[in-house]
């Protein structure tokens, strides 16, 4: 089926309606998004805690890198499968319910993962983290579903950038909190916390997630209309139907028969492989190859700069795709994939701790930029407010199918040689860039 190569022109009246939002709308949207973003931030604290605890768990129980990779792969694969199932459920139940189900699930599983340390059985860790992966997968489709109703099409790239910032805030939170919990710290010069067992890396984020989930349940509204704002996006086809729920069969048929969904999804798998290779393994890579302690200057630099540049990249790529390319995501993503490939190849040629820090930061910049504009903005473009949950679920699932390779497969390669780390990532940058070239001229990604 053909795709539109140019956006439909709107009448002056329609354009005027679109610009003039109801009074108080933006403030209410900001409050809504604040709680949604903070909840999703806490999801990431409950997800990336394993990367900080990786070496501690391995040392305590004698697990190999491949064993730890099996925990990572199971979680990511379960998350990927859950995205497809829960994307459909989010379109049926609504995004708010989906996110709260995910919050309850990840709180429970993270508490249990800490408790499982009393037995130290690999199979138990794998099973609990797999369930956690599935339950966390309610979060992203639910978040995209809610915000597809609150943001217009030409704002979605910027929203994706803000979304990326909240993700990276979660990563920064756990990369900062985690070492502090393990080493001990003094809060405000008054309260001293002694060094804690690694299980607190799973319990502390659960407490944070629970507190934010309560605030989100009380505050967030599913749609502008539910909050009393009507006509906020007048003139946009995506917002013509005020109902945000849809029949599962209809959603499934429309999304899976759209070829562009699968092109974006396969490219997103490449993003996932690189992104998870960095996020899941960089603490252990720095610890084992360069003997960098979690409280060393190099690690603290990475803990700050990786989330920071990832946020900058997410915001910039979203803004550029909205404004310079008028909603076209593919040109920006293609350039980022090819840039990423060059950076990874350079990284493999240098062998110092400072060089590793520099290249890990640059790789994170490119990987997280494609992560935001494809997994969030493109999914909202394709699904609209009625089907964004499943569109996001399908596309995002592929990120984690790809990312699951950064678990057991990469762990096994690292058992052979830590020098395999960067070479593992190279093919994914190339493939992602080529896939984006195939849809380079598309503006709207919907099926017509």
C-alpha positions in Angstrom: 0.0 0.0 0.0 1.3 3.5 -0.7 2.5 5.9 1.9 2.0 9.7 1.9 5.1 11.6 1.0 3.8 14.9 2.3 1.5 15.9 5.1 -2.0 17.0 4.2 -2.4 20.8 4.3 -4.7 22.2 6.9 -7.0 25.1 6.5 -6.1 28.4 8.2 -9.0 27.9 10.5 -7.9 24.4 11.4 -4.4 25.6 12.0 -5.6 28.4 14.2 -7.7 26.0 16.3 -4.8 23.7 16.7 -2.5 26.5 18.0 -5.0 27.9 20.4 -5.2 25.4 23.2 -7.9 25.7 26.0 -6.8 27.9 28.9 -4.9 25.9 31.5 -4.3 23.0 29.1 -0.6 23.1 29.0 -0.2 23.4 32.8 -2.5 20.4 33.3 -0.7 18.4 30.7 2.6 19.2 32.4 1.2 18.0 35.8 -0.1 14.9 34.1 3.2 14.2 32.3 5.2 14.9 35.5 3.7 12.0 37.4 3.7 9.7 34.4 7.4 10.5 33.8 8.4 10.1 37.4 6.6 6.7 37.5 8.4 5.6 34.4 11.7 6.9 35.9 11.2 4.7 38.9 10.5 1.7 36.5 14.0 2.3 35.2 15.5 2.4 38.6 13.9 -1.0 39.2 15.3 -2.3 35.9 18.9 -1.0 35.8 19.7 -1.9 39.4 20.9 -5.3 38.1 23.7 -3.8 36.1 25.1 -2.1 39.2 24.6 -5.3 41.3 26.0 -7.6 38.5 29.5 -8.1 39.8 28.4 -8.3 43.4 25.9 -11.1 42.7 28.4 -12.9 40.5 31.2 -12.8 43.2 28.9 -13.9 46.0 27.4 -16.9 44.3 30.2 -17.8 41.8 28.1 -17.0 38.7 29.9 -16.6 35.4 29.3 -13.7 33.0 27.2 -16.1 30.9 25.1 -17.0 34.0 24.5 -13.3 34.7 23.8 -12.9 31.0 21.1 -15.5 31.3 19.3 -13.4 33.9 19.6 -10.4 31.7 18.4 -12.2 28.5 15.4 -13.8 30.3 14.3 -10.4 31.6 14.7 -8.6 28.3 13.0 -11.4 26.3 10.1 -11.6 28.7 9.8 -7.8 28.4 9.8 -8.0 24.6 7.0 -10.6 24.6 5.1 -8.7 27.2 5.2 -5.5 25.1 3.2 -7.2 22.4 0.6 -8.7 24.7 0.4 -5.7 27.0 0.4 -3.2 24.2 -2.9 -4.7 23.1 -4.2 -4.7 26.7 -3.2 -1.0 27.1 -5.4 -0.1 24.1 -8.2 -2.0 25.7 -7.8 -1.0 29.4 -6.3 2.5 29.0 -2.8 3.6 29.7 -3.2 4.6 33.3 -4.4 1.2 34.4 -1.6 -0.5 32.4 1.0 1.6 34.1 -0.3 1.0 37.6 -0.4 -2.8 36.9 3.2 -2.6 35.8 4.2 -0.6 38.9 2.6 -3.1 41.3 4.3 -5.9 39.4 7.8 -4.5 39.4 7.6 -3.5 43.1 6.7 -7.1 44.0 9.3 -8.7 41.8 12.2 -6.4 42.9 11.4 -7.1 46.6 11.4 -10.9 45.8 14.7 -10.6 43.9 16.3 -9.2 47.0 14.7 -11.9 49.2 16.0 -14.6 46.7 19.6 -13.6 47.7 19.0 -15.6 50.9 19.0 -18.8 48.8 21.3 -17.8 45.9 19.8 -20.1 43.3 20.5 -19.1 39.7 17.2 -20.5 38.5 15.2 -18.5 41.1 17.0 -15.3 40.0 16.2 -16.0 36.4 12.5 -16.8 37.1 11.9 -13.7 39.2 13.7 -11.4 36.8 11.7 -12.9 33.9 8.4 -12.2 35.6 9.7 -8.7 36.4 10.5 -8.1 32.7 7.0 -9.1 31.7 5.3 -7.0 34.3 7.5 -3.9 33.5 6.3 -4.2 29.9 3.0 -2.7 30.9 4.8 0.6 31.5 5.9 1.8 28.1 2.7 1.1 26.1 0.7 2.6 28.9 2.8 5.7 29.0 2.7 6.1 25.2 -1.0 5.5 25.1 -1.8 8.3 27.6 0.4 10.8 25.9 -0.7 10.1 22.4 -4.0 11.7 23.5 -2.3 14.7 25.2 0.3 15.7 22.4 -0.3 16.7 18.8 1.6 15.1 16.0 4.1 17.9 15.6 4.9 17.9 19.3 5.5 14.1 19.6 9.2 14.3 18.7 9.8 16.7 21.5 7.7 14.6 23.8 9.9 11.7 22.9 12.9 13.7 24.0 11.3 14.5 27.3 10.4 10.8 27.7 14.1 10.0 27.0 15.1 12.4 29.7 12.9 10.7 32.3 14.3 7.3 31.3 17.8 8.7 31.8 16.9 10.3 35.0 16.0 6.8 36.2 19.3 5.5 35.0 21.2 8.3 36.7 19.2 7.7 39.9 20.2 4.1 40.2 23.8 4.6 38.9 24.2 7.2 41.7 22.1 5.6 44.4 23.5 2.1 43.8 27.1 2.8 44.6 26.1 5.0 47.6 24.0 2.1 49.1 26.9 -0.3 48.6 29.5 2.0 50.1 27.4 3.8 52.7 26.7 7.6 52.8 25.7 10.5 55.0 22.5 12.3 54.2 22.5 16.1 54.7 25.4 15.7 57.1 23.0 14.3 59.7 21.9 10.7 58.9 24.6 8.1 58.3 23.8 5.0 56.3 26.2 2.2 56.7 27.3 0.1 53.6 24.3 -2.2 52.7 24.0 -5.6 51.0 23.4 -5.5 47.2 19.8 -6.6 47.8 19.0 -3.0 48.8 19.6 -2.0 45.2 16.3 -3.8 44.6 14.4 -2.8 47.7 15.1 0.9 47.7 13.9 1.6 44.1 10.7 -0.4 45.0 9.9 2.0 47.8 10.4 5.0 45.4 8.2 3.4 42.8 5.4 2.7 45.2 5.3 6.3 46.4 5.2 7.7 42.9 2.6 5.2 41.8 0.2 6.4 44.5 0.7 10.0 43.3 0.1 9.0 39.7 -3.1 7.0 40.6 -4.6 10.1 42.3 -3.5 12.8 39.8 -3.3 11.5 36.2 -6.1 11.8 33.7 -6.3 9.5 30.7 -7.3 12.1 28.2 -7.7 15.9 27.9 -11.4 15.4 27.7 -11.4 13.5 31.0 -9.7 16.5 32.5 -12.3 18.9 31.1 -10.3 20.1 28.0 -12.2 19.8 24.7 -10.9 20.7 21.3 -7.2 20.9 22.4 -6.1 19.3 19.1 -8.8 20.4 16.7 -8.2 19.7 13.1 -5.9 16.6 13.6 -7.2 13.3 12.4 -5.5 11.5 15.2 -7.7 13.3 17.7 -11.0 13.3 15.8 -12.2 10.3 17.7 -12.4 11.2 21.4 -12.5 7.5 22.5 -9.1 6.1 23.3 -10.1 2.5 23.7 -10.4 0.1 20.8 -11.3 -3.5 20.0 -8.3 -5.8 20.3 -9.0 -7.5 16.9 -9.2 -4.2 15.0 -6.0 -2.8 16.6 -4.1 -6.0 15.8 -5.2 -6.1 12.2 -4.4 -2.4 11.5 -1.0 -2.4 13.1 0.4 -5.8 12.0 -0.6 -5.2 8.3 1.4 -1.9 8.2 4.8 -2.7 6.6 6.5 0.4 8.1 5.8 -1.0 11.6 8.1 -3.9 10.8 10.8 -1.8 9.3 10.9 0.5 12.3 10.7 -2.5 14.6 13.7 -4.2 13.0 15.7 -1.0 13.2 14.7 -0.7 16.8 16.0 -4.2 17.5 19.4 -2.8 16.5 19.0 0.1 18.9 18.2 -2.3 21.6 21.3 -4.5 21.1 23.6 -1.6 21.4 21.8 0.2 24.1 21.6 -2.8 26.4 25.2 -3.8 25.7 26.2 -0.4 27.2 23.6 -0.2 30.0 23.8 -3.8 31.2 27.5 -4.3 31.0 29.4 -1.0 31.3 29.8 -1.1 35.1 31.2 -4.6 35.0 33.3 -3.9 31.9 35.0 -1.0 33.7 35.4 -2.9 36.9 37.1 -5.9 35.3 39.1 -4.5 32.5 40.2 -1.2 34.0 39.7 -2.1 37.7 37.5 1.0 38.2 35.7 0.9 41.5 32.0 1.9 41.5 33.1 5.0 43.5 36.0 5.8 41.2 36.2 9.0 39.1 35.8 7.1 35.9 32.6 5.3 37.0 31.1 8.5 38.6 31.9 10.3 35.3 30.0 7.6 33.4 27.2 7.4 35.9 26.5 11.1 35.2 27.5 11.6 31.6 25.7 8.5 30.1 22.3 9.6 31.3 23.1 13.3 30.6 24.2 12.9 27.0 21.4 10.4 26.4 18.9 13.0 27.5 20.5 15.7 25.3 20.5 13.4 22.3 16.8 12.4 22.9 15.7 16.0 23.2 17.7 17.2 20.2 16.8 14.4 17.9 13.1 14.8 18.7 13.2 18.5 18.2 15.1 18.2 14.9 12.7 15.6 13.6 9.7 17.8 14.5 11.0 21.1 13.2 13.8 20.6 10.6 12.2 17.4 9.1 8.6 18.3 9.8 7.8 15.0 11.6 10.0 12.7 9.5 11.9 10.5 11.9 13.8 8.3 9.5 16.4 10.8 8.2 17.5 11.7 11.7 17.6 8.0 12.8 19.6 7.0 9.7 22.3 9.6 10.4 22.5 8.5 14.0 22.9 4.8 13.2 25.8 5.4 10.8 27.4 7.8 13.2 27.1 5.2 15.9 28.8 2.6 13.8 31.8 4.8 13.2 32.1 5.6 16.9 31.9 1.9 17.9 34.7 1.0 15.4 36.9 3.8 16.8 36.2 2.6 20.4 37.5 -0.9 19.6 40.9 0.7 18.6 41.6 2.4 21.9 42.6 0.7 25.1 42.6 3.0 28.1 40.0 3.7 30.8 39.6 7.3 29.7 39.1 6.3 26.1 36.5 3.8 27.2 34.6 6.4 29.2 34.6 8.8 26.2 33.3 6.2 23.7 30.7 4.7 26.0 29.3 8.2 26.5 29.2 8.8 22.7 27.6 5.5 21.9 25.0 6.1 24.6 24.3 9.5 22.9 23.5 7.9 19.5 21.7 4.8 20.8 19.3 6.8 23.1 18.6 9.3 20.4 17.2 6.6 18.1 15.5 5.0 21.1 13.3 8.1 21.7 12.3 9.0 18.1 11.6 5.5 16.9 10.1 3.8 19.9 8.0 6.7 21.1 7.4 9.4 18.4 7.2 7.0 15.5 4.9 4.7 17.4 2.5 7.6 18.3 2.6 8.7 14.6 1.6 5.2 13.5 -1.0 4.3 16.1 -2.6 7.7 17.1 -4.4 8.0 20.4 -6.6 4.9 19.7 -3.8 2.4 18.8 -0.6 3.9 20.1 -0.3 1.2 22.9 -0.1 -1.7 20.5 2.1 0.2 17.9 4.5 1.0 20.8 4.3 -2.5 22.1 5.2 -4.1 18.8 8.0 -1.7 18.0 9.4 -1.6 21.5 9.3 -5.4 21.8 11.9 -5.6 19.0 14.2 -3.3 20.9 14.2 -5.9 23.7 14.4 -8.9 21.3 17.5 -7.3 20.0 18.6 -6.2 23.5 18.3 -9.8 24.7 21.4 -10.6 22.6 23.3 -8.4 24.9 22.6 -10.8 27.7 23.6 -14.4 27.3 25.3 -14.0 23.9 27.4 -11.0 24.9 28.1 -12.5 28.3 29.5 -15.6 26.6 31.6 -13.5 24.3 32.9 -11.6 27.3 33.8 -14.9 29.1 36.1 -15.5 26.1 37.5 -12.0 25.9 36.6 -8.6 27.2 38.0 -7.3 23.9 34.8 -8.6 22.2 32.7 -5.9 23.8 32.7 -3.2 21.2 32.9 -5.5 18.2 29.6 -7.1 19.3 27.8 -3.8 18.6 29.1 -2.9 15.2 26.7 -4.8 12.9 23.7 -3.4 14.6 24.5 0.2 13.8 25.0 -0.7 10.1 21.7 -2.6 9.8 19.7 0.0 11.6 21.0 2.7 9.2 20.2 0.7 6.1 16.7 0.0 7.3 16.0 3.7 7.9 17.1 4.5 4.4 14.3 2.4 3.0 11.6 4.8 4.5 13.7 8.0 4.3 11.0 10.0 2.4 8.0 9.1 4.5 6.3 11.7 6.5 3.3 9.9 7.9 3.9 6.4 8.9 0.3 5.3 8.8 -1.1 2.8 6.4 -3.3 4.3 3.7 
